[in-house]
Amino acid sequence: MTATLVEPRRPVVGQTEIVAVVVLALLLGARWIVPLLDTPALQTWNAIFLAIVIQSVPFLVMGVLLSAVISSLISERVLSRVVPSNPALGVPVAGLAGMALPGCECAAVPIAGSLMRRGVAPAVALTFLLAAPAVNPAVLVSTAVAFSGQPGMVVARFAASLLTAVVVGWICLAKGARLPMQRRDVADLAYLDARGRFVETVRHDFLHASGFLVVGAVLAAAVNSFVPRSVVDTVAEQAVLGVLTLALFAFVVALCSESDAFVAASFTAFSDTAKLVFLVVGPAMDVKLAAMEVGQFGGAFARQFVPLVVVTAILSAVGVGWVLL
């Protein structure tokens, strides 16, 4: 007697319904919400929030689509041929593989989760997550344009970002099971064919990741709107404080890695090493990414992973900057 796969019952109230209710509430309450935005600070917040979301969503969609392809169409046999079976070797390979994805950090989060679901070691997938937004050709070209006449900044950004990704990957590999990671079970999609799994994965991943993207955008816009820029300028001349300030600024402003070089170049009062810290920390970890990783891998994981990435990125950028800049 053969077993029959039965389609699992879908909850009556799921994430789709919650999003629909929130959107409906915003539409119905627009007449009361719009007047509240008629202040300079809130107008700035609104503009920055929309800019972050509009800038990030295309890359998130690309990442979700690639994630669905990996989950639905790519077999473990194919992945085993691409990714070395030895995770210690797979970490630097994943770092270099990040050059092949010309996308933003929003795309890397769902792709990393999908790689793990297909059997890739977590440390290898996390290395790819950190490297892809920072070492791809689009980012390096934008950095070269923003820092025209300073090829050393492009080389330093590539080296420091790749070093950050590989070191964090090896640390995660060493931690093993001590690094708590919540993984989403997709076994309930077994009743679907490849096309059905693709569509359902896209629907679920986009709704799941976009909610945390919006949370991160809200926080980043609030910091950009209500923290005076003069606070940043007053510490520019102090080396250590300048580095820490731009690291914090990179974390909270949540810029896209394809455009952050132009912002970094505008910080003329800061040292080149401090600017490099800004360029390395931002794509590796910002408030938007942290929120998305909480949703993808769980809060316990994020509490260990976020500070590990930030500290490693700062140290890597300072070290590479000291040698090359």
Backbone torsions as a table, in degrees:
resi	resn	phi	psi	omega
1	MET	NA	123.9	-177.4
2	THR	-88.0	145.2	178.7
3	ALA	-77.6	144.9	179.5
4	THR	-109.8	127.3	177.3
5	LEU	-80.0	125.5	-178.5
6	VAL	-108.0	135.0	179.3
7	GLU	-64.1	126.4	-179.2
8	PRO	-66.3	149.0	178.3
9	ARG	-71.0	134.0	179.8
10	ARG	-88.2	136.4	178.9
11	PRO	-57.5	145.4	179.7
12	VAL	-61.4	-42.9	178.5
13	VAL	-115.3	107.5	179.4
14	GLY	-117.0	-168.5	-177.0
15	GLN	-65.1	-37.1	179.1
16	THR	-59.6	-45.0	-178.8
17	GLU	-66.4	-37.0	179.6
18	ILE	-65.7	-43.9	177.7
19	VAL	-61.0	-42.8	179.9
20	ALA	-62.0	-40.9	179.7
21	VAL	-65.4	-41.9	180.0
22	VAL	-63.6	-45.5	178.8
23	VAL	-61.6	-42.7	178.9
24	LEU	-62.9	-40.7	179.1
25	ALA	-64.0	-39.5	178.4
26	LEU	-65.3	-39.6	178.9
27	LEU	-65.9	-43.9	-179.2
28	LEU	-69.2	-31.0	-178.4
29	GLY	-95.4	12.5	-175.8
30	ALA	-59.1	-37.5	-176.7
31	ARG	-64.6	-25.6	177.7
32	TRP	-93.7	-28.3	-177.0
33	ILE	-77.4	-42.8	-175.4
34	VAL	-57.5	-45.5	178.4
35	PRO	-59.3	-29.2	-179.9
36	LEU	-68.2	-21.6	-179.0
37	LEU	-85.9	0.4	-175.8
38	ASP	-84.8	50.2	172.9
39	THR	-135.1	149.3	-176.7
40	PRO	-55.9	-44.7	-176.9
41	ALA	-65.0	-43.2	-179.2
42	LEU	-72.4	-31.1	175.1
43	GLN	-65.8	-39.0	176.0
44	THR	-63.8	-44.9	178.0
45	TRP	-58.6	-44.9	-178.8
46	ASN	-61.6	-43.3	-179.3
47	ALA	-65.1	-43.7	-178.9
48	ILE	-68.2	-41.8	179.4
49	PHE	-59.2	-48.6	179.7
50	LEU	-63.4	-38.5	-180.0
51	ALA	-63.2	-44.2	-179.8
52	ILE	-63.2	-46.1	-177.7
53	VAL	-66.1	-48.2	-178.4
54	ILE	-62.9	-37.4	-180.0
55	GLN	-69.5	-34.0	-172.7
56	SER	-89.0	-32.6	-172.2
57	VAL	-58.8	-43.8	179.2
58	PRO	-57.7	-38.9	179.5
59	PHE	-72.7	-34.2	175.9
60	LEU	-63.2	-44.0	178.7
61	VAL	-61.2	-43.9	178.1
62	MET	-60.0	-43.7	179.2
63	GLY	-64.4	-39.7	179.2
64	VAL	-64.9	-41.9	179.4
65	LEU	-64.6	-43.8	177.0
66	LEU	-64.5	-36.9	177.2
67	SER	-61.5	-42.9	-179.7
68	ALA	-66.0	-38.0	177.2
69	VAL	-62.3	-45.3	179.6
70	ILE	-61.9	-44.0	-176.1
71	SER	-69.7	-33.8	-169.3
72	SER	-102.7	-32.9	-168.4
73	LEU	-115.1	-24.3	-176.7
74	ILE	-94.0	126.0	-177.0
75	SER	-85.7	163.4	177.2
76	GLU	-62.8	-28.9	179.8
77	ARG	-65.1	-41.7	178.3
78	VAL	-64.2	-45.8	-179.9
79	LEU	-62.1	-37.3	-178.7
80	SER	-65.7	-26.9	177.9
81	ARG	-79.0	-30.2	-177.4
82	VAL	-83.9	-44.7	-175.5
83	VAL	-96.4	126.7	178.4
84	PRO	-57.3	142.3	-179.3
85	SER	-67.4	-26.1	177.5
86	ASN	-84.3	111.6	-177.1
87	PRO	-58.7	-33.6	-179.8
88	ALA	-62.1	-35.2	175.2
89	LEU	-81.6	-30.8	-179.8
90	GLY	-65.5	-28.0	-179.2
91	VAL	-61.7	-56.2	178.4
92	PRO	-65.4	-31.1	177.0
93	VAL	-63.9	-41.8	177.9
94	ALA	-64.8	-35.8	177.7
95	GLY	-62.2	-44.9	178.7
96	LEU	-70.4	-31.0	178.8
97	ALA	-65.8	-20.5	177.5
98	GLY	-61.0	-19.9	178.1
99	MET	-66.3	-17.8	-174.7
100	ALA	-86.9	-7.7	-177.1
101	LEU	-112.9	98.8	179.6
102	PRO	-80.0	68.3	-177.5
103	GLY	-137.4	-177.0	-177.9
104	CYS	-94.8	171.7	-179.1
105	GLU	-63.8	-25.9	178.7
106	CYS	-62.3	-31.7	179.7
107	ALA	-73.8	-30.5	-172.8
108	ALA	-72.5	-30.1	-176.4
109	VAL	-63.1	-54.3	178.4
110	PRO	-65.5	-31.6	178.3
111	ILE	-65.2	-42.6	178.6
112	ALA	-61.1	-43.2	177.7
113	GLY	-61.9	-39.2	179.4
114	SER	-68.1	-39.5	177.0
115	LEU	-59.7	-41.4	178.4
116	MET	-64.0	-39.5	-180.0
117	ARG	-65.9	-23.2	179.5
118	ARG	-93.6	10.6	172.6
119	GLY	100.0	0.6	176.7
120	VAL	-72.6	137.8	-179.4
121	ALA	-56.7	136.6	-178.8
122	PRO	-52.9	-41.5	-178.8
123	ALA	-61.6	-36.8	179.5
124	VAL	-69.2	-44.9	179.5
125	ALA	-64.3	-38.3	179.5
126	LEU	-69.0	-34.0	175.7
127	THR	-62.4	-43.1	177.2
128	PHE	-63.5	-40.2	178.9
129	LEU	-57.8	-40.6	-177.9
130	LEU	-79.3	-34.0	-174.1
131	ALA	-81.4	-41.0	-171.7
132	ALA	-54.6	-44.4	-177.7
133	PRO	-73.5	-11.4	-169.8
134	ALA	-114.2	-22.3	-174.3
135	VAL	-117.4	7.2	-179.2
136	ASN	-76.4	159.3	-174.5
137	PRO	-58.3	-37.1	-177.8
138	ALA	-61.8	-41.1	-180.0
139	VAL	-68.4	-42.8	-178.8
140	LEU	-66.4	-37.6	178.0
141	VAL	-66.4	-43.8	179.0
142	SER	-63.4	-34.8	177.5
143	THR	-67.2	-40.8	178.4
144	ALA	-63.3	-37.2	179.0
145	VAL	-70.3	-44.2	-178.0
146	ALA	-66.4	-38.0	-179.9
147	PHE	-108.1	56.3	-179.8
148	SER	-58.4	129.9	-178.3
149	GLY	86.9	1.2	178.5
150	GLN	-125.4	69.0	-180.0
151	PRO	-61.1	-24.3	178.3
152	GLY	-60.8	-31.1	179.4
153	MET	-68.1	-37.3	178.3
154	VAL	-65.7	-46.6	179.6
155	VAL	-63.3	-42.4	-178.9
156	ALA	-64.8	-40.3	179.3
157	ARG	-64.3	-44.9	179.3
158	PHE	-60.7	-48.3	-176.1
159	ALA	-65.0	-46.1	-177.1
160	ALA	-68.4	-37.9	179.9
161	SER	-69.1	-44.0	178.3
162	LEU	-64.1	-41.1	177.8
163	LEU	-61.7	-42.5	178.5
164	THR	-59.4	-48.7	-177.1
165	ALA	-62.7	-44.4	-176.5
166	VAL	-69.8	-43.2	-179.7
167	VAL	-63.6	-45.6	178.3
168	VAL	-62.4	-40.3	178.4
169	GLY	-60.4	-45.0	178.7
170	TRP	-66.0	-37.0	177.1
171	ILE	-64.1	-44.2	178.1
172	CYS	-62.6	-37.2	177.4
173	LEU	-64.3	-40.3	179.2
174	ALA	-67.7	-35.9	179.4
175	LYS	-68.3	-37.4	178.8
176	GLY	59.1	-126.3	-177.1
177	ALA	-69.6	-13.3	179.1
178	ARG	-73.7	-10.7	175.3
179	LEU	-96.6	99.8	-174.0
180	PRO	-66.4	131.9	-178.6
181	MET	-139.9	124.3	177.4
182	GLN	-89.0	124.1	-179.4
183	ARG	-115.8	137.4	-179.3
184	ARG	-80.6	129.0	179.7
185	ASP	-83.3	124.6	179.5
186	VAL	-112.8	19.5	-179.9
187	ALA	-65.1	-22.5	-178.3
188	ASP	-73.2	-0.6	176.8
189	LEU	-95.8	7.8	-176.0
190	ALA	-66.1	-24.1	-179.2
191	TYR	-74.2	-10.9	-177.1
192	LEU	-95.6	153.3	172.6
193	ASP	-79.5	-177.7	-175.1
194	ALA	-60.1	-42.3	-179.3
195	ARG	-64.6	-42.3	179.8
196	GLY	-64.8	-39.8	178.2
197	ARG	-65.0	-38.3	178.5
198	PHE	-61.1	-50.7	-178.0
199	VAL	-63.0	-44.4	-177.6
200	GLU	-68.2	-37.4	178.2
201	THR	-66.1	-41.7	177.3
202	VAL	-60.6	-47.8	-178.7
203	ARG	-60.0	-48.8	-175.9
204	HIS	-68.1	-47.5	-175.7
205	ASP	-65.1	-39.3	-178.6
206	PHE	-66.3	-46.6	179.5
207	LEU	-64.7	-38.7	-177.8
208	HIS	-67.5	-48.9	-176.2
209	ALA	-74.5	-35.7	-176.1
210	SER	-66.3	-31.7	177.5
211	GLY	-62.0	-43.9	179.3
212	PHE	-74.2	-28.2	173.7
213	LEU	-62.0	-43.1	179.6
214	VAL	-64.5	-41.3	177.9
215	VAL	-59.6	-46.2	178.9
216	GLY	-64.1	-38.2	179.1
217	ALA	-65.5	-37.9	177.4
218	VAL	-60.0	-46.4	-178.9
219	LEU	-66.8	-43.6	-179.2
220	ALA	-63.5	-41.6	179.3
221	ALA	-65.6	-36.5	179.8
222	ALA	-64.3	-43.6	179.7
223	VAL	-65.4	-43.0	179.5
224	ASN	-63.9	-29.2	-174.4
225	SER	-87.6	-34.2	-168.6
226	PHE	-111.7	-7.7	175.6
227	VAL	-97.1	118.9	-177.2
228	PRO	-61.6	135.6	178.2
229	ARG	-64.0	-24.4	179.8
230	SER	-63.0	-26.4	178.4
231	VAL	-63.3	-37.7	178.6
232	VAL	-69.3	-43.0	-175.8
233	ASP	-64.9	-30.7	-176.1
234	THR	-69.1	-18.5	-177.4
235	VAL	-107.9	5.1	-173.4
236	ALA	-63.0	-32.6	-174.3
237	GLU	-81.7	-8.2	179.9
238	GLN	-97.2	119.7	-169.9
239	ALA	-56.6	-58.1	-176.2
240	VAL	-65.9	-46.5	-179.2
241	LEU	-65.7	-34.0	177.4
242	GLY	-64.4	-42.6	177.4
243	VAL	-62.1	-48.1	-178.9
244	LEU	-64.9	-36.3	-179.9
245	THR	-64.8	-46.9	-180.0
246	LEU	-70.4	-29.0	173.7
247	ALA	-64.4	-45.2	177.9
248	LEU	-64.8	-42.0	-179.9
249	PHE	-61.8	-42.9	178.2
250	ALA	-61.7	-37.3	-178.6
251	PHE	-67.0	-40.4	-171.6
252	VAL	-91.3	-24.7	-177.1
253	VAL	-81.1	-21.6	172.2
254	ALA	54.6	51.1	178.2
255	LEU	-78.7	154.9	174.2
256	CYS	-71.8	142.6	-175.1
257	SER	-67.8	-19.7	177.1
258	GLU	-77.1	-14.1	-175.7
259	SER	-121.9	-8.5	-172.6
260	ASP	-69.2	-22.4	-179.0
261	ALA	-64.1	-33.9	-180.0
262	PHE	-69.8	-33.6	175.3
263	VAL	-69.9	-43.8	179.7
264	ALA	-60.5	-41.2	-179.1
265	ALA	-64.4	-23.1	-179.6
266	SER	-78.0	-12.8	179.8
267	PHE	-82.9	66.1	-173.2
268	THR	-65.9	-22.3	-178.2
269	ALA	-77.5	-15.9	-175.4
270	PHE	-94.1	158.0	177.6
271	SER	-72.4	161.6	177.7
272	ASP	-62.6	-34.4	178.6
273	THR	-66.2	-40.7	177.1
274	ALA	-63.7	-39.6	177.0
275	LYS	-63.8	-38.8	178.3
276	LEU	-63.5	-39.7	176.6
277	VAL	-58.5	-43.7	177.8
278	PHE	-58.2	-43.5	-176.8
279	LEU	-72.5	-25.6	-178.2
280	VAL	-90.2	-41.0	-177.5
281	VAL	-68.4	-45.3	-173.8
282	GLY	-54.5	-56.1	-179.8
283	PRO	-66.7	-26.3	-179.1
284	ALA	-77.7	-40.4	-177.9
285	MET	-160.1	123.2	171.6
286	ASP	-138.7	178.8	-174.5
287	VAL	-64.7	-32.3	178.6
288	LYS	-68.7	-45.7	177.8
289	LEU	-63.4	-41.7	179.6
290	ALA	-59.1	-43.0	178.9
291	ALA	-64.4	-41.8	179.5
292	MET	-66.0	-36.1	-179.5
293	GLU	-72.7	-30.8	172.1
294	VAL	-59.3	-45.3	179.7
295	GLY	-68.2	-35.7	-176.1
296	GLN	-81.3	-41.7	-171.4
297	PHE	-119.5	-7.0	177.1
298	GLY	103.4	153.6	-177.4
299	GLY	-66.6	-38.2	-179.5
300	ALA	-62.8	-39.7	177.0
301	PHE	-64.7	-46.9	-176.8
302	ALA	-61.9	-35.9	-178.8
303	ARG	-64.2	-27.1	175.6
304	GLN	-92.4	-40.4	-171.8
305	PHE	-73.7	-42.1	-175.8
306	VAL	-60.3	-53.6	179.3
307	PRO	-64.8	-32.7	177.7
308	LEU	-61.0	-45.5	-178.7
309	VAL	-66.6	-44.9	-177.5
310	VAL	-61.9	-47.7	-178.7
311	VAL	-64.4	-44.4	179.6
312	THR	-63.2	-39.5	179.9
313	ALA	-65.3	-41.6	179.0
314	ILE	-63.8	-48.0	-178.8
315	LEU	-64.7	-40.3	179.2
316	SER	-64.4	-44.7	-178.5
317	ALA	-65.8	-41.7	179.4
318	VAL	-64.8	-43.6	179.9
319	GLY	-63.7	-48.0	-179.8
320	VAL	-66.8	-39.9	178.3
321	GLY	-62.5	-37.6	178.8
322	TRP	-64.6	-33.1	-178.2
323	VAL	-84.8	-41.3	-169.9
324	LEU	-102.9	-21.5	-173.5
325	LEU	-107.6	NA	NA
